Amino acid sequence: MSNSSFLFSPAPRTRYVGARVPTCPAGRHPDYAPHEVEQFDGTWLPAPCVACQWEAIHNTPASEPGREEALDEFQAASLNRRLFATGITPRYRGCTFDTFTASTQPQERALAACREYAEVFADHLKIGRGLILLGNVGTGKTHLACAIVQHAVREFEAWAVVTSAAEICRVMKGSFGKGATYTELGVLEELAGPDLLVIDEIGVQSASDFSPGVLSDVIDRRYQHLRPTILVSNRTAMELSRFVGDRAVDRMRQGGGRAIGFHWESARGDA
């Protein structure tokens, strides 16, 4: 979908200024352009010659180390693209279950519940079972949501996306503008596609007539396609329906969907 805010990819950058070198490092492919590719952890790695990599994977005997090395590089690059595709921002890329601080029983319960959800994600994907994370600001909801996403991507090769309620509404409104290159239906279809969608910051936006309808449509479309959705909000369970609609909340609870409470003080002031 053109002008989408839900498509992300690692950025390349040129390694050498001036004319490109005449061939790849192996000296066989003149179309090779040296560049580096941004990694999910913030580092940069030289990009291999794609033609050399293809030859090593498909034409090199399995017993030779060159094939295994090329295959490892190809799989690592694929994982890097899937991680970037999540849209997890640099601030939250280090968020894993192991980096979540759980010093109280409620925090330990929330961590265990989110870890359990991630570890059996394949089961949730079969029936579209979702999850709701509710509680105070700065209690680690987004941290654990991103940890779930990373686990699903790394362990299950899932296609996952993290976005905010406000961003969904902004993109949807863009489809109504004069000269828009995409449609409302296109936005809904795109958001229905990922194996896992995290909608963060629900309730930060005003509970206008527009927002609940949009989010309800997104959640319902994913429900119909058996795609798990995670909702993250600072609002209470009673307030949530004002921002996503009663039907969406009901959809989220079907199939054993859980709501996890984060009812402790913010940790942001401790940094």
C-alpha positions in Angstrom: 0.0 0.0 0.0 1.5 3.4 -1.0 2.1 5.9 1.8 1.8 3.2 4.4 3.2 3.8 7.8 3.3 0.1 8.6 6.1 -1.1 6.3 9.6 -0.9 7.7 13.0 -2.1 6.4 16.6 -1.8 7.3 18.4 1.2 5.8 21.4 0.7 3.4 24.3 3.1 3.2 27.1 3.3 0.7 30.5 2.1 1.9 32.6 3.9 -0.6 32.4 7.4 -2.0 32.7 7.8 -5.7 32.4 5.3 -8.5 31.5 1.7 -7.6 34.2 -0.9 -7.6 34.3 -2.8 -10.9 33.4 -6.2 -9.4 32.4 -7.9 -6.2 35.0 -9.1 -3.7 35.3 -12.4 -5.6 35.9 -10.5 -8.8 33.1 -12.2 -10.7 30.0 -9.9 -10.6 30.4 -6.4 -12.0 27.0 -5.2 -10.8 28.0 -5.5 -7.1 27.7 -2.1 -5.3 29.4 -2.1 -1.9 27.1 -1.0 0.9 26.3 -1.7 4.5 23.0 -2.7 6.0 21.6 -1.4 9.3 21.1 -4.1 11.9 18.3 -4.3 14.4 20.8 -3.9 17.3 22.0 -0.6 15.8 25.2 -1.8 14.2 26.0 -2.0 10.5 27.3 -5.0 8.5 28.7 -5.1 5.0 26.2 -6.5 2.6 27.5 -9.6 0.7 27.4 -10.0 -3.0 23.9 -11.5 -3.6 25.1 -13.4 -6.7 28.0 -14.9 -4.8 25.7 -15.8 -2.0 23.2 -17.5 -4.3 26.0 -19.5 -6.0 27.4 -20.6 -2.6 24.0 -21.8 -1.3 22.9 -23.6 -4.5 26.1 -24.7 -6.2 28.5 -25.5 -3.4 28.5 -29.0 -1.9 26.9 -29.2 1.5 30.1 -30.5 3.0 32.0 -27.4 2.2 32.1 -24.5 4.8 31.4 -21.8 2.1 27.8 -23.0 1.7 27.1 -23.1 5.4 28.5 -19.6 5.9 26.4 -18.2 3.0 23.3 -19.9 4.3 23.9 -18.4 7.8 24.4 -14.9 6.3 21.2 -15.3 4.3 19.1 -16.4 7.3 20.6 -13.7 9.5 19.6 -11.1 6.9 16.1 -12.5 6.6 15.7 -12.3 10.4 17.0 -8.8 10.4 14.4 -7.8 7.8 11.6 -9.4 9.8 12.7 -7.6 13.0 12.8 -4.3 11.2 9.4 -5.0 9.7 7.9 -5.0 13.2 8.3 -1.3 13.5 9.8 -1.6 17.0 11.6 1.7 17.6 15.3 1.8 18.7 14.2 2.7 22.3 12.4 -0.7 22.6 14.7 -3.0 20.5 16.5 -4.1 23.6 13.2 -5.1 25.3 13.2 -8.8 26.0 11.8 -11.0 28.8 15.3 -11.2 30.4 15.6 -7.4 30.5 12.3 -6.9 32.2 12.7 -6.1 35.9 10.3 -8.0 38.1 10.8 -7.2 41.7 7.3 -7.8 43.0 4.8 -10.6 42.7 2.4 -8.7 40.4 5.3 -7.9 38.1 6.5 -11.5 38.2 2.9 -12.7 37.3 2.7 -10.2 34.4 6.1 -11.3 33.1 5.2 -15.0 33.4 1.9 -14.5 31.6 3.5 -12.6 28.7 6.3 -15.1 28.4 3.8 -18.0 28.4 1.8 -16.3 25.6 5.0 -15.9 23.5 6.2 -19.4 24.0 3.0 -21.0 22.7 2.4 -18.3 20.1 1.8 -21.0 17.4 -1.2 -22.2 19.3 -2.6 -18.6 19.5 -2.1 -18.2 15.8 -4.3 -21.2 15.1 -7.4 -19.6 16.7 -6.5 -15.9 16.7 -6.2 -15.7 20.5 -5.3 -12.1 21.6 -4.0 -10.4 24.7 -4.8 -7.2 26.5 -2.2 -5.3 28.6 -3.7 -2.7 30.9 -2.2 -0.5 33.6 -0.4 2.6 34.7 2.1 4.6 32.6 5.7 3.4 32.8 4.9 -0.1 34.1 6.5 -2.1 31.3 3.5 -2.9 29.1 5.2 -1.8 25.9 8.4 -3.5 27.0 6.7 -6.9 27.4 4.6 -6.4 24.2 7.8 -5.9 22.2 9.4 -8.9 24.0 6.4 -11.0 22.8 6.8 -9.7 19.3 10.6 -10.4 19.2 10.1 -13.9 20.5 7.4 -14.6 17.9 9.6 -13.3 15.1 12.8 -15.1 16.2 11.3 -18.4 17.3 8.2 -18.8 15.0 9.3 -16.7 12.0 6.2 -14.7 12.5 5.3 -11.5 10.6 4.5 -9.0 13.4 3.9 -5.2 13.5 3.9 -2.8 16.4 2.0 0.5 16.0 -0.1 3.0 17.9 -3.8 3.7 17.9 -3.1 7.2 16.9 -0.9 6.1 13.9 -3.6 3.8 12.7 -6.2 6.6 12.8 -3.7 9.0 11.1 -3.1 6.6 8.2 -6.8 5.8 7.9 -7.6 9.5 7.7 -5.0 9.9 5.0 -7.1 7.6 2.8 -9.9 10.1 2.8 -7.8 13.0 1.5 -8.1 14.3 -2.0 -5.5 12.6 -4.2 -4.9 9.8 -1.7 -3.0 6.9 -3.3 -4.5 4.2 -1.0 -8.0 3.4 0.3 -9.6 2.7 3.7 -10.1 -0.9 2.6 -6.4 -1.1 1.8 -5.5 0.0 5.3 -7.8 -2.6 6.8 -6.4 -5.3 4.6 -2.8 -4.4 5.4 -3.4 -4.4 9.1 -5.3 -7.7 8.9 -2.2 -9.4 7.3 0.5 -9.7 10.0 0.5 -12.9 12.1 0.6 -10.6 15.2 -0.4 -6.9 15.5 0.3 -4.8 18.6 -1.8 -1.7 19.0 -0.1 0.5 21.6 -1.2 3.7 23.4 -4.9 3.0 23.2 -6.7 5.7 25.1 -4.1 8.4 24.5 -6.2 9.6 21.5 -9.5 11.2 22.3 -12.5 9.0 22.3 -14.0 10.6 19.2 -16.6 9.1 17.0 -13.8 8.2 14.5 -11.3 6.4 16.6 -13.4 3.6 18.2 -14.9 2.7 14.9 -11.5 2.4 13.1 -9.9 0.3 15.9 -13.0 -1.8 16.1 -12.9 -2.5 12.4 -9.2 -3.4 12.5 -9.7 -5.8 15.5 -12.8 -7.3 13.9 -11.0 -7.9 10.5 -8.1 -9.6 12.3 -10.6 -11.6 14.4 -12.3 -12.9 11.2 -8.9 -13.9 9.8 -7.8 -15.6 13.0 -4.9 -13.2 13.5 -3.9 -12.5 17.1 -3.9 -8.9 18.3 -2.4 -7.4 21.5 -3.9 -4.2 22.9 -1.9 -2.0 25.1 -3.5 0.8 27.1 -3.2 3.0 30.2 -6.9 2.9 30.6 -8.9 0.6 32.8 -10.8 -2.4 31.6 -14.1 -0.5 32.0 -12.7 2.4 30.0 -11.2 0.4 27.2 -14.4 -0.1 25.2 -14.8 3.7 24.9 -11.7 3.7 22.6 -12.1 0.4 20.7 -15.8 -0.4 21.0 -17.7 -3.0 23.0 -17.6 -5.5 20.1 -13.8 -5.3 19.9 -13.4 -6.0 23.6 -15.7 -9.0 23.3 -13.7 -10.2 20.3 -10.4 -9.9 22.3 -11.8 -12.0 25.1 -13.1 -14.9 23.0 -11.1 -18.0 22.6 -9.5 -17.6 26.0 -8.0 -14.2 25.4 -6.6 -12.7 28.6 -6.3 -9.3 30.2 -3.2 -8.7 32.3 -3.1 -5.9 34.8 0.0 -3.7 35.4 -1.1 -2.0 38.6 2.1 -0.6 40.1 4.0 2.6 40.1 5.9 3.9 37.1 9.5 2.9 37.0 10.5 5.7 34.6 11.5 8.0 37.4 14.0 5.5 38.7 16.2 5.7 35.5 
